[in-house]
Amino acid sequence: MAAPTTFSCVVDTDDRLAVERFLGARLTAWKPTSVLDLLRTGCVRVADRVARPGRKLWRGDLIEVTFPPAAKVNGADGVPPLPILFEDEGLIVVDKPAGLAVEHEGVYPRAQAPKGRSVVTALVAQGIRAAVGGYAAPGVAHRLDTETSGVLALAKTDQGLDFLLRAFADKRTTKQYAALVLGAPPQSASLDTPYAKDPTDGRKWTTTVDSPKRARLSFTARRRFPTASELEVLLDTGRTHQIRVQLAEAGFPVLGDPTYGTTSPLIARQALHAERLTVVGEDGAIRLDVRAAPPSDYQRAATELC
């Protein structure tokens, strides 16, 4: 699907919302600051008049948006081409290498395009054509830690990002990981714990602090080694560092993870790989079912553990 140049809708609520709030809920690929920029630059009309921020809406008002050309984004230098596992008009799925962030710090900072070395800017340099949220770059709906490898889905259009965000929010996705962990976990188990920032270290997360947020996953042991195991992990929630934290605090830290466990001579990063992503459409049909085998460093570590 090509990126649209216009958008229109009719107000269907009596809540008298400001136009930026109303549009923000519908232009899900656009950051709030970018929606405000559309209004400030005269790209939005309500009832055939240019609308500015703060304009209250009445039921039946016709809103028309004319999108400006997507802002140019500089590609990342020195990043090898990313393996593309799937691509259509709205989506692209890549096999993310370990050591590359999904997106640089600051998710589309105010009035700035994505920048720095990341999956997003690597794809721009690779020549992938995309226009999401006003930028000529893919849009991010989910993330993998920088040192985690594997299947990552991105959007090439606003509609594609809306599809992915809704699928994750509605739990129409299955995220499957492979992990090498220390110790002898049970053959299968489910973890459902509180989840919060570690009060002793703001860079870390923990399950040991009371929190209204929950983290849920399940795992099955695939292989047993003398001092370690390989797990197949299914995520039900997608918290930051979740697999690493929950497994470590259950007594089975991911091999090579110095943040929540220890370093390892067998692998130079955490032995965690996103090996499969399935996405189901609202009609119940499978839209994506993509797999990626663990990379060579993971496989070498597994061989050394035997």
C-alpha distance (Angstrom), angle and dihedral (degrees) to the residues before:
residue distance angle dihedral
M1 . . .
A2 3.79 . .
A3 3.78 119.0 .
P4 3.83 108.5 -95.0
T5 3.79 120.2 -122.2
T6 3.80 94.0 -153.4
F7 3.80 139.9 33.0
S8 3.79 129.8 -166.5
C9 3.78 137.3 175.8
V10 3.79 141.2 159.1
V11 3.80 120.7 -116.6
D12 3.79 108.1 -109.5
T13 3.80 101.6 -178.5
D14 3.80 138.0 75.3
D15 3.82 92.7 -146.7
R16 3.84 94.0 106.5
L17 3.79 91.2 -134.2
A18 3.78 121.7 -176.8
V19 3.78 109.6 -103.0
E20 3.83 92.6 -115.4
R21 3.83 91.6 56.7
F22 3.79 92.5 46.4
L23 3.80 93.2 48.8
G24 3.79 92.9 42.2
A25 3.80 89.7 61.9
R26 3.80 91.3 51.6
L27 3.79 103.6 36.5
T28 3.80 91.6 58.8
A29 3.81 93.3 167.1
W30 3.81 91.8 59.3
K31 3.79 122.3 83.1
P32 3.84 115.9 -128.6
T33 3.80 91.0 -109.7
S34 3.81 90.2 52.4
V35 3.81 91.5 50.8
L36 3.81 88.0 53.0
D37 3.80 89.2 50.6
L38 3.82 89.6 54.9
L39 3.79 88.9 54.6
R40 3.80 95.9 43.9
T41 3.80 92.5 51.2
G42 3.79 94.8 50.5
C43 3.80 97.1 -108.1
V44 3.82 93.9 129.9
R45 3.80 126.6 71.2
V46 3.81 126.2 -173.9
A47 3.80 118.9 -167.3
D48 3.83 87.2 -7.7
R49 3.81 94.0 -56.7
V50 3.80 128.4 106.1
A51 3.80 108.2 -98.3
R52 3.79 125.0 -146.3
P53 3.82 129.8 -161.8
G54 3.80 112.5 -70.6
R55 3.79 95.9 29.5
K56 3.82 107.4 146.1
L57 3.78 118.5 -133.5
W58 3.79 131.4 -136.0
R59 3.79 126.1 -154.2
G60 3.79 108.1 -89.6
D61 3.82 96.2 27.8
L62 3.80 111.8 142.5
I63 3.82 112.2 -133.5
E64 3.80 118.1 -160.9
V65 3.80 123.8 -174.2
T66 3.79 125.0 -169.1
F67 3.78 108.5 -163.6
P68 3.81 118.8 -140.8
P69 3.81 119.2 -132.0
A70 3.81 111.8 -73.2
A71 3.80 112.3 -92.4
K72 3.78 114.5 -109.6
V73 3.81 117.7 -106.2
N74 3.80 123.4 -158.0
G75 3.78 115.2 -125.5
A76 3.81 123.2 -126.5
D77 3.80 115.9 -101.4
G78 3.78 123.0 -135.8
V79 3.83 98.3 19.0
P80 3.83 113.5 128.4
P81 3.82 114.0 -124.9
L82 3.78 110.8 -80.2
P83 3.82 116.5 -121.4
I84 3.81 108.8 -108.7
L85 3.80 112.4 -142.4
F86 3.82 97.5 178.0
E87 3.79 137.4 0.2
D88 3.78 136.9 175.3
E89 3.82 134.2 153.5
G90 3.81 94.3 -71.3
L91 3.80 107.5 24.7
I92 3.78 141.7 43.2
V93 3.81 127.0 -170.2
V94 3.81 121.0 -162.6
D95 3.78 137.5 -176.1
K96 3.81 99.0 -118.9
P97 3.80 115.3 -146.8
A98 3.79 120.7 -135.6
G99 3.80 113.2 -100.3
L100 3.81 97.1 40.3
A101 3.79 121.7 101.7
V102 3.79 117.1 -134.1
E103 3.76 90.6 -130.9
H104 3.78 132.1 -0.8
E105 3.81 121.4 -102.7
G106 3.78 113.1 -65.2
V107 3.77 111.6 34.8
Y108 3.79 100.6 -114.0
P109 3.82 94.9 -31.0
R110 3.78 117.4 -136.2
A111 3.82 110.3 -68.1
Q112 3.82 91.0 -7.9
A113 3.76 133.1 105.8
P114 3.82 122.6 -132.3
K115 3.79 109.7 -77.2
G116 3.79 142.0 174.2
R117 3.80 129.0 43.7
S118 3.79 110.3 -36.3
V119 3.78 141.5 125.2
V120 3.81 88.5 -95.4
T121 3.80 96.0 53.9
A122 3.81 92.3 38.6
L123 3.80 89.1 58.4
V124 3.80 89.9 49.1
A125 3.81 89.2 53.8
Q126 3.80 88.3 46.4
G127 3.80 89.5 60.6
I128 3.81 99.0 -109.3
R129 3.80 107.4 158.5
A130 3.79 112.6 -136.8
A131 3.79 139.8 147.3
V132 3.80 116.2 -166.9
G133 3.79 128.8 159.3
G134 3.78 92.9 -10.2
Y135 3.82 95.8 -51.5
A136 3.80 128.4 104.2
A137 3.79 91.5 -125.1
P138 3.81 139.3 86.6
G139 3.80 118.4 -83.1
V140 3.80 125.0 -124.2
A141 3.82 122.0 -129.7
H142 3.82 99.2 163.6
R143 3.78 137.0 8.8
L144 3.76 144.0 -142.4
D145 3.80 122.4 -151.0
T146 3.79 112.7 -97.5
E147 3.82 92.3 -107.7
T148 3.82 94.6 43.6
S149 3.80 117.0 95.0
G150 3.77 131.6 -155.5
V151 3.78 149.1 56.4
L152 3.79 115.4 11.7
A153 3.82 125.4 171.9
L154 3.81 121.6 -153.7
A155 3.79 134.0 176.1
K156 3.79 127.4 -116.5
T157 3.81 95.4 -168.5
D158 3.79 138.5 30.9
Q159 3.81 89.1 -107.9
G160 3.79 90.7 51.9
L161 3.80 91.8 51.9
D162 3.80 91.2 47.6
F163 3.82 89.1 51.8
L164 3.81 92.6 51.5
L165 3.81 95.3 43.8
R166 3.81 91.3 50.6
A167 3.79 92.0 46.5
F168 3.81 92.1 53.1
A169 3.82 92.3 43.8
D170 3.82 92.0 48.9
K171 3.82 92.2 45.6
R172 3.78 93.1 -119.0
T173 3.79 90.2 139.2
T174 3.79 134.8 86.0
K175 3.81 116.8 -153.6
Q176 3.79 114.3 -167.7
Y177 3.80 124.0 -173.9
A178 3.78 137.1 -175.3
A179 3.80 116.1 -142.0
L180 3.79 135.4 179.8
V181 3.80 107.8 -146.8
L182 3.77 135.5 -179.5
G183 3.79 118.9 -114.7
A184 3.80 134.4 22.2
P185 3.81 110.2 -67.2
P186 3.81 120.1 -172.9
Q187 3.79 118.0 -84.8
S188 3.79 89.5 -101.9
A189 3.78 136.7 -4.8
S190 3.79 144.5 156.8
L191 3.80 124.7 -132.5
D192 3.81 121.4 -154.8
T193 3.80 111.3 171.7
P194 3.80 144.0 149.3
Y195 3.79 113.4 -91.4
A196 3.79 128.5 -154.4
K197 3.79 145.3 137.4
D198 3.80 111.9 -74.5
P199 3.84 105.2 -104.4
T200 3.81 89.8 -147.1
D201 3.82 95.9 50.3
G202 3.79 121.9 24.8
R203 3.81 91.6 -159.4
K204 3.79 92.3 63.7
W205 3.80 138.5 63.0
T206 3.79 131.2 -142.1
T207 3.80 144.4 -170.4
T208 3.82 92.7 -148.9
V209 3.81 98.6 80.7
D210 3.80 123.8 81.0
S211 3.79 107.9 -107.4
P212 3.81 137.7 157.2
K213 3.80 87.4 -132.3
R214 3.79 115.7 91.1
A215 3.78 131.1 -158.9
R216 3.81 120.5 -155.5
L217 3.77 133.2 -175.8
S218 3.79 139.8 144.8
F219 3.79 130.9 -149.3
T220 3.78 142.6 -168.7
A221 3.79 125.7 -159.3
R222 3.80 111.8 -119.3
R223 3.79 102.3 175.6
R224 3.79 135.8 12.6
F225 3.79 124.0 -145.2
P226 3.82 128.4 -177.3
T227 3.81 93.5 -95.6
A228 3.81 103.7 7.7
S229 3.79 146.2 33.5
E230 3.78 139.9 -144.4
L231 3.79 115.3 -126.6
E232 3.77 134.4 -164.1
V233 3.81 104.8 -143.5
L234 3.80 127.3 -163.9
L235 3.81 116.9 -163.6
D236 3.78 120.0 -145.2
T237 3.81 93.8 176.0
G238 3.78 127.1 28.3
R239 3.80 107.0 -138.7
T240 3.79 122.6 163.0
H241 3.86 110.2 -84.6
Q242 3.82 87.3 -7.3
I243 3.81 101.8 150.2
R244 3.79 92.5 43.6
V245 3.81 93.3 48.5
Q246 3.79 99.6 43.3
L247 3.79 95.2 45.5
A248 3.81 93.0 45.1
E249 3.80 93.5 49.6
A250 3.81 89.8 46.4
G251 3.81 87.3 57.7
F252 3.81 100.7 -98.9
P253 3.83 109.7 95.7
V254 3.78 118.8 -168.6
L255 3.79 110.9 -101.2
G256 3.81 112.9 -100.5
D257 3.80 96.9 13.8
P258 3.83 108.2 133.1
T259 3.81 93.4 179.1
Y260 3.80 96.4 62.8
G261 3.81 100.5 11.6
T262 3.79 133.0 0.9
T263 3.78 139.7 -61.8
S264 3.78 118.7 -97.0
P265 3.82 133.2 -148.9
L266 3.81 87.3 -140.7
I267 3.79 98.3 65.5
A268 3.80 133.9 13.4
R269 3.82 96.0 -139.7
Q270 3.80 138.6 26.8
A271 3.81 110.4 -58.7
L272 3.81 94.6 -125.1
H273 3.80 124.5 128.0
A274 3.80 131.5 178.8
E275 3.77 98.9 -137.7
R276 3.82 104.1 171.3
L277 3.79 139.4 22.6
T278 3.79 123.5 -175.1
V279 3.80 122.4 -174.4
V280 3.79 123.3 -172.0
G281 3.80 122.8 -158.9
E282 3.80 124.4 -128.9
D283 3.82 87.9 -99.1
G284 3.80 90.5 60.8
A285 3.79 94.8 -109.3
I286 3.81 119.6 129.0
R287 3.80 108.8 -107.1
L288 3.81 97.4 176.8
D289 3.79 133.6 17.6
V290 3.79 108.1 165.3
R291 3.80 130.9 165.5
A292 3.80 135.4 -171.6
A293 3.80 126.0 -171.2
P294 3.83 116.9 -127.1
P295 3.81 113.2 -90.6
S296 3.78 125.2 -107.1
D297 3.84 97.0 -92.4
Y298 3.81 90.9 56.2
Q299 3.79 92.3 46.5
R300 3.83 92.5 48.2
A301 3.80 90.2 51.8
A302 3.80 91.2 50.9
T303 3.81 90.0 50.6
E304 3.81 91.6 50.4
L305 3.81 90.8 50.9
C306 3.83 92.2 58.6
